[in-house]
Amino acid sequence: MSLFQWEDKFLVGHADIDAQHKRLFHLAGELHAAMTEGKAKAKVGETLNSLIAYTKMHFANEERLMLAHKYPDYAAHKQKHDQLTAQVVEFQNDFAAGRTVMTIDLMQFLKSWLAEHIGKTDQKVAAFLKKKAA
C-alpha cells in the first residue's frame, strides 16, 4: 500500500482542483514506489521532476482561481505554495547534484504537507468559491 493513498476526505468539491489533487497523490505515490523499490537514481529523479512540474502547474491554477474570485487570503495561500516550491526545488537541485538522497523522512514531509494543505488550506478556498458561486 502506498504512503500516498487518496481518501475522499481530501475532496474539496471543485472538480478541477479535486482531479489535480488526486494526480498529485498519484505522482507522490510513484515517487515513493520508485524510492522504496530501489529504482535507479535517474528514475527517481525523473519521477521527482514530474511531481514538481505538476505541483507548479497545480499551484498556478489554484492561484489564478483565487485571484479571479478575489479570495481574501490569497497572499497567505500563495506564500505557502511558494515556500513548498522553494523547498522542493532546492531538494531537486541537491538530489540531481548528488548532495542528498530520497528518504522516508522526505516522503513523510510530502504526505503531511499534502494532507495539511489540501485538508485545511484548500478546503477554505473551495468553501469560498462555492459561496461566491451560490
C-alpha positions in Angstrom: 0.0 0.0 0.0 1.3 3.4 -0.9 2.2 6.0 1.7 0.2 8.4 -0.6 -3.3 6.8 -0.6 -6.0 9.1 -1.8 -9.0 9.4 0.5 -12.3 11.1 -0.1 -11.8 13.3 2.9 -9.4 15.3 0.7 -12.2 16.2 -1.7 -12.8 20.0 -1.8 -15.8 19.9 -4.1 -14.2 21.7 -7.1 -13.9 19.2 -9.9 -10.7 20.6 -11.4 -8.9 21.0 -8.1 -10.0 17.6 -6.9 -8.7 15.9 -10.1 -5.4 17.8 -9.7 -5.1 16.8 -6.1 -5.7 13.1 -7.0 -3.0 13.4 -9.6 -0.6 14.9 -7.0 -1.2 11.9 -4.7 -0.7 9.5 -7.6 2.6 11.2 -8.6 3.8 11.3 -5.0 2.9 7.6 -4.8 5.0 6.9 -7.9 7.9 8.7 -6.3 7.5 6.7 -3.1 7.4 3.5 -5.0 10.5 4.4 -7.0 12.3 5.1 -3.8 11.2 2.0 -1.9 11.8 -0.3 -4.8 15.4 0.9 -5.1 14.9 2.2 -8.6 17.9 3.9 -10.2 18.7 7.5 -9.3 17.7 8.6 -12.8 14.2 7.0 -12.5 13.7 8.6 -9.0 14.9 11.9 -10.3 12.6 11.7 -13.4 9.6 10.9 -11.1 10.6 13.8 -8.7 10.8 16.2 -11.7 7.3 15.1 -12.8 5.8 15.7 -9.4 7.4 19.1 -9.1 6.3 20.2 -12.5 2.8 19.1 -11.9 2.8 20.8 -8.5 3.8 24.1 -10.0 1.1 23.8 -12.6 -1.5 23.0 -10.0 -0.4 25.9 -7.7 -0.6 28.3 -10.7 -4.1 27.0 -11.5 -5.3 27.5 -7.9 -3.7 30.9 -7.7 -5.5 32.0 -10.9 -8.8 30.9 -9.4 -8.2 32.7 -6.2 -7.2 35.9 -8.0 -10.2 35.7 -10.4 -12.6 35.4 -7.5 -10.8 37.9 -5.2 -10.0 35.3 -2.5 -9.2 37.3 0.6 -6.4 35.0 1.9 -4.7 34.8 -1.4 -1.4 36.3 -0.2 -1.0 33.8 2.7 -2.1 30.9 0.5 0.4 31.8 -2.3 3.1 32.2 0.4 2.5 28.5 1.4 2.7 27.5 -2.3 5.9 29.5 -2.7 7.5 28.0 0.4 6.9 24.5 -0.6 8.0 25.1 -4.2 11.3 26.6 -2.9 11.9 23.7 -0.6 11.2 21.0 -3.2 13.2 22.8 -5.9 16.2 23.1 -3.5 15.8 19.3 -2.8 15.5 18.6 -6.5 18.8 20.5 -7.2 20.6 18.8 -4.3 19.3 15.4 -5.5 20.4 16.0 -9.0 23.9 17.1 -7.8 24.2 14.1 -5.6 24.2 16.2 -2.4 21.2 14.4 -0.9 19.2 11.2 -1.3 15.5 10.4 -1.3 14.5 9.3 2.2 11.3 8.2 4.0 11.5 11.5 6.0 11.1 13.4 2.8 8.1 11.2 1.9 6.6 11.8 5.3 7.1 15.5 4.9 5.4 15.5 1.5 2.5 13.4 2.8 2.0 15.6 5.8 2.2 18.7 3.7 -0.3 17.4 1.1 -2.8 16.3 3.8 -2.5 19.5 5.8 -2.6 21.8 2.8 -5.5 20.0 1.0 -7.3 19.2 4.2 -7.3 22.7 5.6 -6.0 25.5 3.4 -7.5 24.3 0.1 -10.8 23.5 1.8 -11.1 27.2 2.8 -10.6 28.2 -0.9 -13.2 25.7 -2.1 -15.7 26.9 0.5 -15.1 30.4 -0.6 -15.5 29.6 -4.3 -18.8 27.6 -3.5 -20.1 30.6 -1.6 -19.3 33.0 -4.4 -21.0 30.7 -7.0 -24.2 30.5 -4.9 
